[in-house]
Amino acid sequence: MKLFPEWYFHQNASKVLEQDMGFLSSQNEILLKEKVPTKELYLNLKSSDTWVAEYRKWMDKVGHGMPYHFGHSTISFPKEPAVVEHAPAGVVAGLSASSPAKGGIGTMHAPNLANRYFRHVIHCKGCSTVVKAFQTWKNVLSAVVVALAAMAILVSGRQWKVLLLASASLCSVGVYACSTAIAMNTTNFIRIHRRL
């Protein structure tokens, strides 16, 4: 038995990408605009950028087999740029840091490729299944809360009222937990900046 479920690791991995999304999109825009290899644009510091430099050198070796790549010494542009790459970096960075937008009737999110739901959840069977399961549990528990509260109003004995309201409160905690789990899997991570 695993200590943490797989979807928990997926949502944590998404946090890392979302923290860097603004930088990555603006860097991609610069690479497409300048049309030069990364060694001519960036000064890689040996102490901190070793992995980045080695990745770019690896792209020089194997990038020819990919649709496009930006290596240390070579580049190959995409035949048709992606939709996200058409937008200015500021807009993409803003979208990537925003919460999921409400879509039309019957949809959970507006189609936004920088959004965690559209970037990961709809493509990952495990996370998609978990989100649907938590939504089902949330709906069931919400109905149980309403039923228990209605029964608490109708019964005459004080001990029954207390028992029913306590049960409704526990189910409300379950609704909150399901909502939190859904948000963890569908809402982009936003770093809260605090004053020290």
ZITA-V139228 format. One record per residue. N is the residue number from 1. PHI is phi in whole degrees, -180 to 180 (none if undefined). D_FIRST is the distance of its C-alpha to the first C-alpha in whole Angstrom. Layout:
n=N phi=PHI d_first=D_FIRST
n=N phi=PHI d_first=D_FIRST
This chain:
n=1 phi=none d_first=0
n=2 phi=-83 d_first=4
n=3 phi=-71 d_first=7
n=4 phi=-120 d_first=9
n=5 phi=-71 d_first=9
n=6 phi=-61 d_first=12
n=7 phi=-62 d_first=15
n=8 phi=-65 d_first=15
n=9 phi=-69 d_first=15
n=10 phi=-63 d_first=18
n=11 phi=-69 d_first=20
n=12 phi=-70 d_first=20
n=13 phi=-64 d_first=21
n=14 phi=-64 d_first=24
n=15 phi=-59 d_first=25
n=16 phi=-62 d_first=26
n=17 phi=-63 d_first=28
n=18 phi=-67 d_first=29
n=19 phi=-67 d_first=31
n=20 phi=-99 d_first=33
n=21 phi=-58 d_first=34
n=22 phi=-61 d_first=37
n=23 phi=-65 d_first=38
n=24 phi=-64 d_first=36
n=25 phi=-68 d_first=39
n=26 phi=-70 d_first=42
n=27 phi=-65 d_first=41
n=28 phi=-63 d_first=41
n=29 phi=-63 d_first=44
n=30 phi=-65 d_first=46
n=31 phi=-61 d_first=45
n=32 phi=-69 d_first=46
n=33 phi=-73 d_first=49
n=34 phi=-77 d_first=50
n=35 phi=57 d_first=50
n=36 phi=-133 d_first=50
n=37 phi=-62 d_first=47
n=38 phi=-65 d_first=45
n=39 phi=-65 d_first=47
n=40 phi=-88 d_first=50
n=41 phi=-102 d_first=48
n=42 phi=-123 d_first=46
n=43 phi=-101 d_first=46
n=44 phi=-81 d_first=43
n=45 phi=-80 d_first=43
n=46 phi=-61 d_first=42
n=47 phi=-75 d_first=40
n=48 phi=-120 d_first=38
n=49 phi=-110 d_first=38
n=50 phi=-58 d_first=37
n=51 phi=-66 d_first=34
n=52 phi=-65 d_first=36
n=53 phi=-63 d_first=39
n=54 phi=-66 d_first=37
n=55 phi=-63 d_first=35
n=56 phi=-65 d_first=39
n=57 phi=-68 d_first=40
n=58 phi=-64 d_first=38
n=59 phi=-63 d_first=38
n=60 phi=-59 d_first=42
n=61 phi=-76 d_first=41
n=62 phi=-110 d_first=39
n=63 phi=-62 d_first=40
n=64 phi=-62 d_first=42
n=65 phi=-91 d_first=40
n=66 phi=-107 d_first=38
n=67 phi=-58 d_first=40
n=68 phi=-160 d_first=41
n=69 phi=-158 d_first=40
n=70 phi=-124 d_first=42
n=71 phi=-95 d_first=42
n=72 phi=-72 d_first=43
n=73 phi=-118 d_first=47
n=74 phi=-128 d_first=46
n=75 phi=-141 d_first=46
n=76 phi=-144 d_first=45
n=77 phi=-84 d_first=45
n=78 phi=-67 d_first=44
n=79 phi=-64 d_first=46
n=80 phi=-134 d_first=45
n=81 phi=-62 d_first=44
n=82 phi=-69 d_first=41
n=83 phi=-59 d_first=42
n=84 phi=-63 d_first=40
n=85 phi=-74 d_first=42
n=86 phi=-78 d_first=45
n=87 phi=-81 d_first=44
n=88 phi=-62 d_first=46
n=89 phi=-59 d_first=43
n=90 phi=-61 d_first=44
n=91 phi=-67 d_first=43
n=92 phi=-63 d_first=40
n=93 phi=-63 d_first=39
n=94 phi=-65 d_first=39
n=95 phi=-67 d_first=38
n=96 phi=-70 d_first=34
n=97 phi=-94 d_first=34
n=98 phi=-86 d_first=35
n=99 phi=-73 d_first=33
n=100 phi=-59 d_first=33
n=101 phi=-82 d_first=36
n=102 phi=-74 d_first=37
n=103 phi=-92 d_first=38
n=104 phi=-72 d_first=40
n=105 phi=-60 d_first=40
n=106 phi=86 d_first=36
n=107 phi=-114 d_first=35
n=108 phi=-90 d_first=32
n=109 phi=-141 d_first=33
n=110 phi=-76 d_first=36
n=111 phi=-66 d_first=36
n=112 phi=-137 d_first=35
n=113 phi=-67 d_first=34
n=114 phi=-88 d_first=33
n=115 phi=-88 d_first=31
n=116 phi=-58 d_first=27
n=117 phi=-61 d_first=27
n=118 phi=-79 d_first=29
n=119 phi=-80 d_first=28
n=120 phi=-128 d_first=25
n=121 phi=-59 d_first=23
n=122 phi=-70 d_first=26
n=123 phi=-97 d_first=25
n=124 phi=-100 d_first=21
n=125 phi=-60 d_first=20
n=126 phi=-62 d_first=16
n=127 phi=-68 d_first=18
n=128 phi=-62 d_first=21
n=129 phi=-64 d_first=19
n=130 phi=-65 d_first=17
n=131 phi=-62 d_first=21
n=132 phi=-63 d_first=22
n=133 phi=-65 d_first=20
n=134 phi=-65 d_first=20
n=135 phi=-65 d_first=24
n=136 phi=-63 d_first=24
n=137 phi=-61 d_first=22
n=138 phi=-62 d_first=25
n=139 phi=-65 d_first=28
n=140 phi=-63 d_first=27
n=141 phi=-65 d_first=26
n=142 phi=-63 d_first=30
n=143 phi=-64 d_first=31
n=144 phi=-65 d_first=30
n=145 phi=-60 d_first=31
n=146 phi=-63 d_first=35
n=147 phi=-63 d_first=35
n=148 phi=-66 d_first=34
n=149 phi=-66 d_first=37
n=150 phi=-64 d_first=39
n=151 phi=-65 d_first=39
n=152 phi=-64 d_first=39
n=153 phi=-70 d_first=43
n=154 phi=-80 d_first=44
n=155 phi=-75 d_first=43
n=156 phi=-100 d_first=46
n=157 phi=-76 d_first=44
n=158 phi=-62 d_first=43
n=159 phi=-64 d_first=40
n=160 phi=-70 d_first=39
n=161 phi=-60 d_first=39
n=162 phi=-62 d_first=37
n=163 phi=-62 d_first=34
n=164 phi=-67 d_first=35
n=165 phi=-69 d_first=35
n=166 phi=-66 d_first=32
n=167 phi=-65 d_first=30
n=168 phi=-63 d_first=31
n=169 phi=-64 d_first=30
n=170 phi=-63 d_first=27
n=171 phi=-66 d_first=26
n=172 phi=-64 d_first=28
n=173 phi=-62 d_first=25
n=174 phi=-63 d_first=23
n=175 phi=-62 d_first=25
n=176 phi=-63 d_first=25
n=177 phi=-63 d_first=22
n=178 phi=-65 d_first=22
n=179 phi=-62 d_first=25
n=180 phi=-65 d_first=23
n=181 phi=-65 d_first=20
n=182 phi=-63 d_first=23
n=183 phi=-63 d_first=25
n=184 phi=-61 d_first=22
n=185 phi=-94 d_first=22
n=186 phi=-121 d_first=25
n=187 phi=-103 d_first=27
n=188 phi=-63 d_first=29
n=189 phi=-75 d_first=28
n=190 phi=-124 d_first=31
n=191 phi=-74 d_first=32
n=192 phi=-89 d_first=34
n=193 phi=-91 d_first=37
n=194 phi=-117 d_first=38
n=195 phi=-81 d_first=41
n=196 phi=-86 d_first=41
